Amino acid sequence: MAIKKSDLYSSLWASCDQLRGGMDASQYKDYVLFMLFIKYITDKYADSDDFAPPVVIPPGASFKDMIALKGKSDIGDKINTQIIAPLVNANSRLALSDFPNFNDPNKLGEGNDMVEKLSNLIGIFQKPELDFSKNRAEHDDILGDAYEYLMRHFATESGKSKGQFYTPSEVSRVIAKVIGISPENAKGSTMAYDPTCGSGSLLLKVAAEAGKHITLEGQEKDVTTAGLARMNMILHDFPTATILSGNTLASPKFKDGENLRTYDYVVANPPFSDKTWSTGLTPGDDAYQRFVWGEPPAKQGDYAYLLHIIRSLKANGKAACILPHGVLFRGNAEAVIRQQLIRSGYLKGIIGLPANLFYGTGIPACILVIDKENATARKGVFMIDASKGFIKDGNKNRLREQDIHKIVDTFGKQADVPRYARMVPLDEIADPKNDFNLNLPRYIDSSEPEDIQDIAGHLNGGIPERDLDALADYWQVLPGVRASLFEQLRPGYAQLTLPLAEVKPTIFGHAEFATFNAQATERFQGWRDATTPLLTGFGKDGHPKALIETIAEDLLNTFKPAPLLDAYDIYQHLMDYWAETMQDDCYLISADGWVAQPTRIIETDKKGKIKDKGWACDLIPKPYIVARYFADEQAAIEAKQAELEAASASLAELEEEHSGEDAIFSGYDNINAAAVKDRIKEILATDGLMSREAGMLEATGNDQDGADELKVLKQWLELGNQISALKKQVREAEAALDQLAYDQYAKLSEAEIKTLVIADKWMTHLSTAVQGELDRVSQTLTGRIRQLAERYAAPLRQLEDEVSKLASKVERHLTRMGITWK
């Protein structure tokens, strides 16, 4: 049985993090990622029949050989000499500097501490679910995704100065998409380059968009990070990628003769405002003529990297580079270079990103998109302000799926979107009032329109028609709703025709809103009908990523024409559900097929005692089985539970009624059956004694008090017995239902499993999400109408009259009290 993809990642991270001890995350990551690497290449290439496998594993240098070293006193030294050294000698693309020192007592501890730490680390990667021998790593890139997952977590833990090795995958995806590479235009000879490649994630996203094995080349200054990149390439099945170490600006490694090599695509996330960019370099005498447009400031290296990128592009090449916003507006030397860049026509677009996305810094950045093709004919720069589209994720911000899609769609269409994107003509940028300043707020006002207060409305009452006209999108779809809610009070002002409390029911109940609802539901139903065959056709060895891409695009396109609904919001619901549940389900199906087997949950406590905590089934949780096959049994349990709740409420009420001072239950430390029974015995014994003394009961009047108390106590016992009986019945019924549900799994046919998963689980959830978006439409409209109605409900004259009346009332009270108020 396959493990859930999300469980694989989280358990891998939790295990590794637990072993880290006091070691800095930025150093510890090198050990963990090497383990993942050695495990992968062992599974994939150790028994390879290939004449020339991409990675050669010498005898004695596999992960299996590492397992044999567990517990040995010289484990660290043996990993260095018997595993890493032979691997490096056998593979020219690997270097000794790529790998951490496994015999470093400063990081791993000394003696037994090191032995235990390394043995446990090897043990984590022995997990059977980390078996990549059956090409599972290629199967939708589970291993590459695991590497990405660990990288993100290590970047989060490494702190500002040490998290720069990783570009968030969401930003990498945007860059890979906006440069325009695709399976249609990519060939085996297509070349992509990253001059500051970090751990290589940007290059790999470009390769993913290309959909084939293009040529990847990258340079990275930090030796250890370059090693991560080389491993990352192999883990993502790009063993032929070339990653070289060194300072790109001072000593570029990729050259053709004495000139810089040029590429079809260049992507980069260089260090922001690098203060040491010119170290080892004389910019005024650059052998590669990178600074002919001007020399960047000594303490601001941003344009140095951009000019290197432009020089590294073919005549029709395309690039995207992440830079701080300062490059858009800073003056002096950078202003001169910026003017040349704009006049060249190379600058195709600028995408402003949200703040706090990156691990190295919290400042907002932008993507500059460069395109040399048709540069002389370019008439403007396409600008997007995407700074408001993100979600909080821990202490960072993160682009959501809908944010990525909206940026890419908008950039692809180069179409103006109010408060978000526009094509800015070069003439406007060159105008003296702008003077080649590219700061986005000059060209795109992304602020929310001000909610203007209307003085005449406040003075004389009435909702301004201007405010109602601003809701034009709603009235286009619901013109009759406006007519039924408002009437003219005077020219330019309207008033509600019904009480505020009736606005929402009136909108919900209106025929036009019902039609809008029905049409949106019909859209979803159409998508559902078209998608269900794709989902039922998905099976063992299917590709989950291709599946979600197809059905998500279809959903987005289905709702793009829908009025009042944001298609990207609906798309996000599907992508969120994919991340939470559906992705795991699809990976289970791709591994095992349409199989639903419940598994016992066995836990071992601290004393080693094994406990059976019941059972679970990830693909089809118990509630879905119960709802479809045992609804009557569930309804009977719910009826019993309702009886139980009613009896418990009656008992609580009885106790509360008789718990005051000198009341029946006032003297009880704890009201329980034993205490109540003891009290009943006392009363009955006293009652029997007194009944033998003639006439005493009637004379003292104690008979009535005792009878009342006895009645309440017997009622308490009766309710207690009833509650105990009902609890037992519910328990037994739940146990019986649990067994019925457990037994049902074995009886399920494949068709029934598909119905339970696709119709009952996935589609029901998504249908509810779409309905939530429909409800939001009415709630947003109702909320705005309520706000306007309340704002202008009381005109100034009415408020003055009320103040006057209240003042007179206060004065009368003061006069009666003999107080003079002046």
N, C-alpha and C positions, 0 to 999 in steps of 0.2 A: 504494500500500500504506500503510495507516494505521500511525502510530507507537503504541507501547504507551503507555497512559495514564501509567503510573509513570515511563517514560523521558522523557515530555514534561515532567513536573513536575521531575524530578531534573536534567535537562539545562538547564532554564530557570533553576533555582536555582544550579546550578554555574556557568553562564555569567555570571549576574548577580553572584554572589559574587566571581567572579574579577576582575570589573571594579571592584569596590568600592574597592580600594586602601585608603587609610587612613581613609576616611570612616566615621563611626559608622553602624551598621546602622539605628538608629532614624531617621536622616535619609535614608539611601540608599534605604530602602524607598519613600519618597515618589516618587522618580524612577522606580523600577522599576514600581510599581503604576500610575503615570500612563501609562507606556508600554503596559502591558497594557490599560488603559482606552481609550486613543486607538486602539489597534489594533482592539479589539472594536467600538467605536462606528463606526469606519470600515467594517469588514467588514459590520456589521449595518445601518447606517443611511445610509451615504454615497450609495448608489444607490437609496434607498427611494422607492417610488411612493406611500407613504402621504400622505394629504392633510395630516395633522399628525403627523409622526413624533415619538416621545417625546424624541428627541435631534436637534437641528438641527445639521448640520455645514455651515458656510458654505464657499463655494468657496475653495480654497487652505488650508484648515485641517484637512485629513485626515492620516492616517498616511502616505499616498502622498506628500503634500507634505513631510512630515518626511524621507522617504527622499531627496528631491531636495536637502535641506540638508546631507547627509553630506559631510564633508570641507571645508565652507566655513568660513572664518575667523570669521565672525560667527554660527555655528550656534546658539549659546546665546541670543543676542539675538533671532534670527529665530523660534526656537521660542516665546519669550515673546510676541513682538509679532504674529507671523503665524499662529500656531496657537492658543495658549492664550487670548489676549485676544479674538479673534473668537468662539471657542467660548463664552466666558463671556457676551459681549454677546448672543449668539443664544439662550442658554438661561438662563431666569430662575432655575432651580434650582441652577445652578452659580455659584460665586463665585471671584474671583481668588485669594482666600486659600486656596482648596481645593488649589491646585497649587504645587509647589515652584518656586523661581527657577532656571531653566536657564542663567542667565548669572551664577552666583555663583562667582567664582574661589576663594573660601575653601573651598568644598566640592568643586568640580569641577576645580580646578587652573587654571592660566593658559595662554593661547596655545594651542600645539599640543596640550598635555596635555588641555585641555578639549575641543578639536575631536575628538581621537582617542577620548576616553572616551565622548562623546555619540554619535559615529558608530558606535562598536562596540555601544553600548547599543541603538541603533535597529536595527543589524544582527541582534541576537539575536531581535528580534520580527518580523524578515522571514522567519523559518523557515516553509517551506511548511506544516508541520503545525499552525502557529498560524493557520490560515485559518478564520475563523468565518463566512464569507459564506454557507455552506450551512446556516445555523442550527445548526451543530454545538455552539455554546455552549449552546443550549437543550436539546440532546440529552443528557439526563442531566447537564446542568450541568457539563460539563468545564471551562469557563472559570471558573465560580464556584468549583469545587474547586481550580483552579490558584491562584486568588486566595487561597483559604483556606490552601493549602499554603505559599505565599510568606509569608503573614501569620504562620503558626506559626513558620516558620524565622526571620523577622525578629524576632519576639517573643523567641525563644530567644536570639538573638544580641544583643538590645538591652540585656540586663541588667535587674536588678530594678526600678530606678526608671523605666525607659522601656518596659517591656513591657506596661503596663497597658491599652494600646489593644485588647488581644485577649483575649477569654474563650475558653478551650479549647473546641473544638467539641463534645467529649464532654459537658462540663458544660452547654453551651447546649442540647444535645439532651435531656438529662434535664429541664431547666427547661421546654422547649417541650412535652414530653410530660406532665409532672405537672400543668400548669395545665389540661389537659383539652381543648385545642382540637383539632378534627378536621374532616375534610371534611363530616361529618354535621351538625356544629353551627355551622360557619363560613359566613358569607354575604359578599357583596361589601361590605356595610355594616359588617361586623365591624371593630372598631378595636383595634389593639395599639399600645402605647407603651413607650418605654424612656427614662427621664429622664436616664440617664447612658450613652448608647448606644455610646460608643467607636467602633469601626469598623463597628458595625451587625450583628455576627454573631448576636447573640441574637435580634434582631427577625427576621432572615432565617430562623432555625431555627423560629421561631413560624409564619412564613408557610409554610414547607415542611410543617409539621404540618397547617396549615389546608388545604393542597392547592389553594388558589385565591388570586386577587388580592384580599386584604383590604387595609384601609387601614393603612399603617405610618407612625408618627410618632416622632421621636426628637430629643433635645437632647443636645449635647455641648459641654463647656466649652473643650476644646482645639481651636483653629481648624483646624489641619492634620488632626487626627484626624476632625473633622466632615467635612472634604473627602474623606477616605478612605471614610467611611461613605456619602457621596453617590455616590461612584464604585462602591462595593460594591453599592449598591442597583441601579444601572443595569446593572452586570455580571451581577447575578442576575435580570435582567429584571423589576425592580421600579422602573422609572423614575419612577413617580408617588409614591413614598415621599417624605415631607417630613422633612428633617434640618435643624435650626436650631442655630446656635451660641449659646452663652451659659451662664451659671451657673443651673442649674435651681432651686436653693433660693432664691437672691437675686432671680432674674429669670426666672421660668418663662415660656416663650414660647407654650405651647399653652393658650389660654384661650377660654372662651365668655363674652363680656362681661367682667365683672370677676372671674369665678370660674374656678377651674381646670377645664380640660376633663376629662371623665370617660370612661373606656374600659372595653371588655369585658375586655381582658387587659393587664396591665402586667408587664414583666420588667426586671430590672436587676442589674448587677454594679457597685455604686457603689464609690468609693475606700474602702478599709478604714480605719475609725477616723479619718476626715478631721478634722484639727485646725483647719482654717480654714473649716469648714462655715458658720459664722454671719457670715462677711465680707459686708458689704453688706446685712445682714438684722437686724431687731430681732425676735427670736423671740417676745417677750412681746406684741408688737403686730403679729402677722402678718396681712396682709390676707386670707389664704386660710384662716385658722383651722386650720392644720395641727398646732398644738401644744397643743390643748385637753386632751390626756391628760397633758401635762407637757412641760417644756422639757428637751431633751437636754443633757448636760454640754458645756461650752464646747470641750473638747478631744477629744470623742468624737462624731463626726457620724453614727454608724451608724443610730440611731433617727430622726434628722432625715430621712434618705432614706426609711426605712420609713414614717414618718408621711406624707411627701409621696405615696408610692405608694398608701397606703390612702385618702388624700383624692382621689386621681386615679382611683379605681375607681367604676364604676356600682354601683347597689344590689345587683346580682347578679354583680358583676365578680370576676375571679380574677387572682391575681398570684403571682410567685415572685421572691425576691430573695436574692442571695448576700451573706452577712454573716459577720464573724468570730465564733467561738464565744462571745466575751465577751458578746454581746448576750443570751445564754441565762442568764447567772448574775451579771453585774456588779450591784452594789448602788446605793444612793442614788437619784439622779434616774431612772436607767434601770430600777431595780426598780419604781418607781411606774408608769412607762409600760408595762413588761412585764405588770404585774398588770392594767392596763386592757385591754391587748391580749388577754390570756387570757380575761378576763371578757366581752369583747365577742363571743367565739365566732368571730371572724374567722380566728384561727390554725388552719388545718386540719392542718398537718403540719410536721415538722422533719426534714431529711435531713442527717445528719452525713457530711461528705466526707473523703477521705484528705488528709493533709498534703501540701504541696509540689506541688499541682496547677497553681497559677496562676503567671503570669509576673511579677506585681508583688510577690509575697510568698511565703514558704515556709510560713506558718502555716496550720493547718487551718481550713477554713471550713464553713459549713452553708448549706443552702437553707431559707428560711422560705417556706412555701406559704400564701398568704392566699386565703380564699374567703368572700365576703360572702353568698353564697346559703345559705339555711337556717342562718345563723350563730346565731340565737337557740335553735335546736333542737340545736346541737352539744354533745355530751356529753363529748368528750375531744379530745386532740391525738394524731395518729398520728405516732410517732417511728421513724425508721430510723437505725441506726448502720452506715453503709456505709464506715467508715474503713479497713477491712482489705482491701477489694476493689480492687486496682489492679495495675499492672505498672510496673516501672522503665523509663523512657525517657530515656536520656541522664542529665542532671542533674535531671530532673523526674520526677514520677510521673504516670501517665495511667490513666484509666478504660478498662478493656477493654470490648469489645462485651457480654460476659456481665455485667459489673458494671452497665452502663447498663440492660440488659434486666431484671436482677433488681430494681434499684431501682424501675423503672417498673412492673413487674408487681406487686411487693409493695405499692407505694403505691396502685395501682389497685384492688387487692383489699381494702386496709385490713385485712389478716389478720395475726395474730400469727405471728412466726417466731422460735423460740428463739435468743437471743444476737444477734438481728439487728433485729427490729422488733416493736413492740406498740402497741396503742391504749391510751393512758394516760388514765384518767378525769380530768375536771376536779377532782373531789373529792380525788384523790390529789395533784394538783399544788398545790391550795389548802391541803392539810393543813399544820398549823403546822410539822411536821418538814421539809417541802419549801419552804413559804412562797413559792410561785410561782417557784422556781428551776427552770429548764428544762434544766439540764446533763444531757446524755444518759446518762452513766454512773449517774445516780441511778435511772434507770428501766429501762435495758437493760444487763445485764452481758454484754459482748461478749467477755470474756476466756475463754480455753480452760479447761475444767474441770481442776482440779489432779489430777495423777497421784499418788494417795495410796499411800504405802508401808505395807504391812500388817505390823505388828510380829510378830503370831502366825505369819504365813507365814514371816518371816525366822527366827524362833526354832525352829519345828517343821517347816518345809518345807510345800509345797503351794501351789497357785495359788488365791488367793481367788475364790470363786464370784462375789463382787460385781464383780470385774474382768471375768469372763467374761460376766456378765449385761449389762455395759455394751456388749457387742458384739451386743446384741439384734437390731439391723437385719440382721446377717449370719445369725443363727440362725433368724430368721423365714423366710428363703429357703433356708437350708442346715441344717435341724435335725439331719439325719442326720450331717452333718460334725462337729458338736459331739459327738455320741454316739460317733463313731468315733475322735475325737482324745483325749477325756478320760474319766476314771473318778473316782468319789469316793474321796478319800484318807481324809477324816473329815468330819463335818458342817461345811459352809461352805467346804470346801477340796477341790480336785481336783488330779489329776496327769495328765501326758501318758501315753498308753498306748503310745507308740512313740517312737523316737529323733527328736531335733530335725531331723535331715537328711531324715527321711521326711515331715515335716509338709506341705511344699509339694506334693510329688508326690501325697500322699494327697488334698489339697484339689482339685488339678487333675484327678485321676483319678476323683473321686467322681461318681456318677450325678447328684446334685442340682446340682453345679457345671456339669456338662455340659448339664443342662437349662436352667440359668440362662443359660449361654453361648448355647445354641441359640435361646432366646427373644429375647435381645437382638439376635442376628444376624438373626433373623426380623423384628424391628422395623425394623432398618436396611434389610433387603431390601424390606420393604413401602414404606418411604419412597423407596427407590431406584426401585421399580417405578412409584410415583405421580409421581415427579419427572422421570424420564427423558422422558416425552412433553412436559413443559414445556420441557425443555432442547433437545430435538430441534426443537420448534416455535419456539424463539428464532432470530432471524435478522437480516438487514440491517435497520437502523433500529429494532431492538428496544431496550428500555429496561433496561439492566443493573441499575440500582438497584431497580426494581420486581421484577425476577427474583429477586435475592438476598433481598429482603425476604420474598417469598412462600415460597421453598424453605427459608429459614432458620427462619421461623416454623413451618413444617410439621415440620422436623426437631426443633425444641424441643418441640413438642406431642407428637410421636411418642415421645420419650423421657421426658417428664415422669412418666408412670405407671410407668416401669421402676424396679424396686427396685435399691438399692445403687449405682446410677449417678447422677451429677449431670448432669441434662439441660443445664444451663448450660455445663458443661465441654465436652460434645459439641457444643453450639451454637458455642462458642468455636473449636473445631477447624475448623468450616466457615468461620467469619468470618476466622480467621487465613489459611486457604488462599485465601479470596476476596481478601484483601489482598495476599498473596504472588503469586498466579498467576491465579486464576480471573477476577478482575476485569479484568486486562489481556486475557485471552483473550476475554471477553465484549465488551469495547470494540472489539477487533479484528474480531470477528464482526459487531457492530452497524455497523461502518464498511464492511467489505468483503464480508460474507456468509461462508458456510462455504468459505473459500478457504485452501488451505495451500500456499504457494509458498516454497521455500527461496531464501535470498538469499546471495550471496557476501559474505564478510567481507573487505573491502579496507582495508588500513591503509597510511598513508604515514609513513615514518620521518623522522627529523630532516633527512636529506639530500634528502628529496623523493622517495625511491625507493618505488614502490608495491609492496606485497606482498599476495598472495592468501593469506589465512589460513584458507581452507576455506569452509564454508557453515553456515548455521543456519536453523532455522524455529521461530519463537516459538510458534505455535499447536500444532504437532506436532513436538516435538524428535525427533531421529534415533533415540534408543533405543526409542521407541514403534513406529516403522516397522520397525525391526530385530526387535523382539520378536514382532510380529504376522506379518511376511512372510518374515523371513530367520533364523528360529530355528536352523535346521540349520547355516547358514553361521556363525552366531555360536557355536554349540556346537563346531564344528570349530576355530574360532580359539581358543576357551577351552581345548580339548584341547591344541592346539599350545603355548599359553601355559603350560599345566601342565607339558608336556615341557620347555619352556624354563626354567621355574622349577626343575624337578628337576635339569636339567643344570647350571644356575648354582649350585645348592646343592652338587652334587657337586664342582664346581670349587673353590668356597670351602672345602669340607671338605678337599679334597686340599691346597690351599695352607696351610691351618691346620695340618694333620698334619705337613707337612714344612717348617714355618717356624721351628722352635725353633733354639737355638744349635747351630752346626755341622751343621744340617739342610740338605737339598737347596736350599731357597729362601732360606736365611739371608743369602747374599751379594748378593741382588738389590735394587737401589734401587727398581726397578719391575718387577713380573712382567708381561711382555707377550710376544707371539708372537715378536718379533724377538730378544729376549734369550734366550728358550727355544731357538729354532732355532740361534742362535750357540753356545749351550752344547752342544747335541746334536752340532754339527759338531766342536767341540773334542774331545768324548769319542770320536767315531768316528775322528777323525784320530789321537788318542793310541792308541786300540785297534789301529788298523792298523799303527802304528809298532811297538808292543810285540809284535804277533803275528809280526813278522819276526825278533824276537830269541827264539830257541828257549828254551822252558821258563820264560821270565821271568814270564809271567802267573801261572802256578801258584805260582811261588816267592814272589812278593810278595803274592799274595792280592788285588791291585787289580782283578782281573777281576770279582769279585762286586760290589764297591762300584760300579764303573762300570756294570755291567748293571742294578743296582737303580735307580741314578739315571736311566739311559736309559729304563727302564720307566716311571718316574714322569713324566719329561718328555714322553715320547710320549703317555702318558695325558692329561697337561695339554693338549697340542696337539690331541688327538682331541676332548676335551671342548670346547675353544675353537672348533674347526671346527664341532662339532655345534651349539654355541650360535649361532655366526654364521649357519649354515644355517637354524636355527629362527627367528632374528630376521628373516631375509630372508623366510622363508615367512609369518611372522605379518604383517610389513609389507605384503607383496603381497596377502595374504588380506584385511587390513583395508582396503587401498586398493580392492580389488575390491568389498568389502561397502559401503564408502562410496559407490561409484559406483552400485551396485544400489539403495541406499536413496535416493540423490539422484534417480535416474531414476523411482523408484516414485511420487514425489509427483505427477508429471504424469498417472499412470494412475489416481489415486484418484478415485472417484466421490464425490458429496456425502454419500451414505449411509455410505460407508467413512470419510470424514473425521469424520462425527458419531460413529461407533462408536469411532474412535481417541481422539477428544477426550473424549467423555462417559464411555464405559465404561472404556477403557484408562487414561486420564489422570486425570480428575476422580474417578470413583467408586472406582477402585483406591486412590487416595490416602486418600479419606475412609473407606473400609472399613478400611484399616490403622489409621487414627486411632481408630476405634470399637473395634477389637480391642485397641488399646493401653489404652483405658479399662477393658476387661474384664480384661486382665492386671493392671491396677493394683488392681482389687478383690481378687484373690487375693493379690497382693503386700502390700497393706496389712494384710489379715487375717493372713497368714503372719508379717509383721514384728511385729505386736502379740503374737501367740502366742509367738514366739521371745523377745521382750523379757520377757514374763511368766515364761516357763519358765526363762530364764537368771537372772532376778532372784531366784526362789525355789528355784533348783536345789540350793543347799547350805544346809541349816538351820544354825543357830548351833552346835548340838552337834557336827555333822560338821566344821565349821570349827575348833572347839576341839580336836577329836581330831587333826585334821591339823596344827594348830599344835603340839600336844603331841608328836606323832611327830617333827616336824621339829626341835623344840627338843632332844629326846633325841638325835637323830642328830648335831646340831651339837655337843652336849656330849661325845658319845663321840669325835668327831674331835678336839676340843680336848684331851681327856684323853690321847689317844694322842700328841698333840704336846707333852704336858707342861705345858699351860696350865690354870690353875684359873680358873673363871668364877664370879663371885659377883654 
